[in-house]
């Protein structure tokens, strides 16, 4: 067995090009195909302003939005009573998240038993708790309201729970009444 010789290396080499015509075509295509591809890519790159699909990352508005200040200050005038929200609007906008369901131990709207001890502390104590925060409730219930709007919301919720608080006077009306009394 070891005496047998492997003669496969003596066979003529056969490749994909067998005739001179095939050789000429292979040389021509090997030269022309890369040139055509280079021309097509150069035309693609050079023609017009191409944006990436679905992106406006370099648009002027997008750039302005990315470099805008982190925070902004809005100055509101409390003298315009018409622009202030009612107690029910403040309740619906912020307070209802917890006081409508009783979440985190908040007294439910209209539950006289839960509101009774709180109403007994007085209107000022309720407003102070609402403005400064109490227990799980953050300051102003986590909202962005004036103290007058919070007072209106306190009156709305407490009156639903059995209190007989009067609607607080608007800040402009209170200062006008004080100057008129003098």
C-alpha positions in Angstrom: 0.0 0.0 0.0 2.7 2.4 0.8 4.2 1.6 -2.6 1.4 3.3 -4.5 2.3 6.7 -5.8 -0.1 9.6 -6.0 0.0 10.8 -9.6 -2.8 13.5 -9.3 -0.2 16.3 -9.3 0.9 15.2 -12.8 -2.5 15.9 -14.3 -2.9 19.1 -16.4 -4.4 22.0 -14.6 -8.0 22.9 -15.7 -9.4 26.4 -14.8 -12.5 28.4 -15.8 -10.7 30.0 -18.8 -10.2 27.3 -21.5 -9.9 29.4 -24.7 -8.1 32.5 -25.8 -11.5 34.2 -26.4 -12.5 33.6 -22.8 -9.1 35.0 -21.6 -9.7 38.2 -23.6 -13.1 38.7 -22.1 -11.9 38.1 -18.6 -9.1 40.7 -19.0 -11.5 43.3 -20.6 -14.1 42.8 -17.9 -11.6 42.8 -15.1 -10.5 46.3 -16.3 -13.9 47.7 -17.2 -16.1 46.6 -14.3 -14.1 48.4 -11.6 -13.9 51.6 -13.7 -17.7 51.5 -14.2 -18.3 51.0 -10.5 -16.0 53.9 -9.6 -17.8 56.2 -12.0 -21.2 55.2 -10.7 -20.1 55.8 -7.0 -18.6 59.2 -7.9 -21.8 60.2 -9.6 -23.9 59.1 -6.6 -21.7 61.0 -4.2 -21.5 64.2 -6.3 -25.1 64.6 -7.3 -27.0 66.9 -5.0 -27.4 67.2 -1.2 -28.5 63.9 0.1 -29.9 63.6 3.6 -30.1 60.4 5.6 -33.5 58.7 5.4 -35.8 60.1 8.0 -33.4 62.5 9.7 -33.4 66.2 10.0 -30.6 66.3 12.4 -28.8 69.2 10.8 -31.9 71.4 10.2 -31.8 74.8 11.7 -34.8 74.2 13.9 -33.3 70.9 15.2 -30.0 72.7 16.0 -31.8 75.5 17.8 -33.8 73.0 19.8 -30.7 71.2 20.9 -28.9 74.3 22.0 -31.8 76.0 23.8 -31.4 76.8 27.5 -32.0 74.1 30.0 -34.6 76.0 31.9 -36.8 79.0 31.2 -38.5 81.4 33.6 -42.1 82.4 33.0 -43.3 85.4 34.9 -47.0 85.3 35.5 -49.1 88.2 36.8 -51.5 87.3 39.6 -53.3 90.6 39.1 -55.3 89.2 36.1 -58.0 87.1 37.9 -59.5 86.0 34.6 -56.3 84.1 33.7 -56.3 82.2 37.1 -57.8 78.7 37.2 -60.8 77.8 39.3 -60.6 75.4 42.2 -62.3 72.7 40.1 -59.8 73.3 37.2 -56.8 72.9 39.5 -58.4 69.8 41.1 -59.0 68.2 37.6 -55.6 69.2 36.4 -53.4 68.1 39.3 -55.2 67.0 42.5 -57.5 64.4 41.0 -54.6 62.0 40.3 -54.6 61.1 44.0 -57.7 62.7 45.6 -60.1 61.0 43.2 -58.8 57.5 44.0 -57.4 57.9 47.5 -53.9 57.0 46.3 -51.1 57.3 48.9 -53.5 57.9 51.7 -55.0 61.1 50.2 -58.5 61.8 51.3 -61.0 61.1 48.5 -63.1 63.9 47.1 -66.5 64.0 48.8 -65.4 61.6 51.7 -66.7 63.6 54.7 -65.2 61.1 57.2 -61.7 61.6 55.8 -62.0 65.4 55.3 -63.6 66.1 58.8 -60.4 66.1 60.9 -58.6 68.1 58.2 -61.4 70.7 58.0 -61.3 70.9 61.8 -57.7 72.2 61.5 -58.9 75.2 59.6 -58.6 76.7 56.1 -55.1 78.2 56.7 -53.7 74.8 57.8 -55.2 73.1 54.8 -53.7 75.7 52.4 -50.3 75.5 54.1 -50.3 71.7 53.7 -51.3 71.9 50.1 -48.7 74.6 49.3 -45.8 73.2 51.2 -46.7 69.5 50.8 -47.6 66.9 53.3 -46.8 63.2 53.6 -46.5 61.7 50.1 -47.9 64.8 48.5 -45.2 67.2 47.1 -45.5 70.9 47.3 -48.5 72.1 45.3 -49.3 68.5 44.6 -46.4 68.5 42.2 -48.1 71.2 40.0 -47.2 74.7 39.0 -49.9 76.9 40.4 -50.1 80.2 42.3 -50.9 80.1 46.0 -54.3 81.6 45.1 -55.1 78.8 42.7 -54.1 76.2 45.4 -56.4 78.0 47.8 -59.3 77.7 45.4 -58.6 74.0 45.0 -58.5 73.5 48.7 -61.9 75.3 49.1 -63.3 73.1 46.3 -62.1 69.8 47.8 -62.9 70.7 51.4 -66.4 72.0 50.5 -67.0 68.7 48.7 -66.1 67.0 51.9 -68.6 69.0 54.1 -66.8 72.3 54.8 -68.4 75.7 54.2 -65.3 77.7 53.2 -65.8 80.9 51.2 -64.0 81.3 47.9 -60.8 83.2 48.6 -60.6 86.8 47.2 -58.4 87.3 44.1 -55.0 88.9 44.9 -55.8 92.1 42.9 -59.2 92.4 44.5 -57.7 92.0 48.0 -55.1 94.7 47.4 -57.7 97.0 45.8 -60.0 96.5 48.8 -57.1 97.3 51.2 -56.2 100.5 49.4 -59.9 101.5 49.3 -60.4 101.0 53.0 -57.7 103.6 53.8 
